[in-house]
Amino acid sequence: MRKRNRTISIRCTEEEYERVHRKAELHGLKLNDFVLRSALGKKIIVAQGLDEVVRQQKAIGNNLNQLTRLAHEGRVQFIDLKPMLDKYTGATALLAKALREVK
């Protein structure tokens, strides 16, 4: 983890101050992170709802693991996991792409 040990101070009007705070809030970022990303020319993308998508992906993965375990234990005779695995892999790839764009 990097250490941020330098300070930058700027002066602004009350209106500018409010606008910067409002924008940081709209982007779901702390003021420090918003200002740094803006100043360094980083893309700021609002990606709401990804927490729920990640939670659902984990649940799907857990279900796949449970079915696989049951199959290996012989408690399930036949399961065609290929279609489910293909959907899971595709969804995971899309999620990974979206997360890369956000970072």
C-alpha positions in Angstrom: 0.0 0.0 0.0 1.4 3.4 -1.0 1.8 6.1 1.5 0.4 9.5 0.7 2.5 11.9 2.7 2.4 15.1 0.7 -0.3 17.8 0.9 -1.6 20.1 -1.8 -3.7 23.1 -0.8 -5.8 25.2 -3.1 -8.1 28.2 -2.8 -11.5 28.3 -4.4 -14.8 30.1 -4.2 -17.7 28.8 -2.1 -19.4 27.8 -5.4 -16.4 25.9 -6.6 -16.0 24.2 -3.3 -19.7 23.1 -3.3 -19.4 21.9 -7.0 -16.3 19.8 -6.3 -17.8 18.2 -3.2 -21.0 17.5 -5.1 -19.2 15.9 -8.0 -17.1 13.7 -5.6 -20.3 12.6 -3.9 -22.1 11.9 -7.2 -19.1 9.7 -8.2 -19.2 7.9 -4.9 -15.6 8.9 -4.1 -14.0 10.6 -1.2 -13.0 14.2 -2.0 -9.3 13.3 -1.9 -9.7 10.4 -4.4 -12.0 12.5 -6.7 -9.6 15.5 -6.8 -6.5 13.3 -7.4 -8.2 11.2 -10.2 -9.5 14.4 -11.8 -6.1 16.2 -11.6 -4.2 13.1 -12.9 -6.5 12.7 -15.9 -7.9 9.3 -14.8 -11.3 8.3 -16.1 -14.0 8.5 -13.5 -16.9 6.1 -14.1 -19.9 5.7 -11.9 -20.6 1.9 -11.8 -23.5 1.4 -9.5 -24.9 -2.0 -8.7 -21.6 -3.9 -9.1 -21.7 -5.1 -5.5 -24.9 -6.9 -6.2 -23.5 -8.4 -9.4 -20.4 -9.6 -7.6 -22.5 -11.1 -4.8 -24.6 -13.0 -7.4 -21.5 -14.2 -9.2 -20.2 -15.6 -5.9 -23.4 -17.4 -5.2 -23.4 -19.0 -8.7 -19.8 -20.1 -8.1 -20.8 -21.6 -4.8 -23.7 -23.5 -6.4 -21.3 -24.8 -9.1 -18.9 -26.0 -6.4 -21.6 -27.7 -4.4 -22.9 -29.5 -7.5 -19.4 -30.6 -8.5 -18.8 -31.9 -5.0 -22.0 -33.9 -5.0 -21.1 -35.4 -8.3 -17.6 -36.4 -7.1 -19.1 -38.0 -4.0 -21.5 -40.0 -6.2 -24.6 -38.5 -4.7 -25.6 -37.1 -8.1 -25.4 -39.4 -11.1 -25.5 -36.9 -14.0 -25.2 -33.2 -14.2 -24.5 -31.3 -17.4 -22.6 -28.3 -16.0 -21.4 -27.0 -19.4 -24.2 -24.6 -20.1 -24.2 -23.2 -16.6 -20.4 -22.9 -16.6 -20.4 -21.2 -20.0 -22.9 -18.6 -18.7 -20.9 -18.1 -15.6 -17.7 -17.7 -17.5 -19.2 -15.2 -19.9 -20.8 -13.2 -17.1 -17.5 -13.2 -15.2 -15.6 -12.0 -18.3 -18.1 -9.1 -18.7 -17.8 -8.2 -15.1 -14.0 -8.2 -15.2 -14.0 -6.0 -18.3 -16.3 -3.5 -16.5 -14.2 -3.5 -13.4 -11.0 -2.9 -15.5 -12.7 0.2 -17.1 -13.7 1.5 -13.7 -10.1 1.3 -12.3 
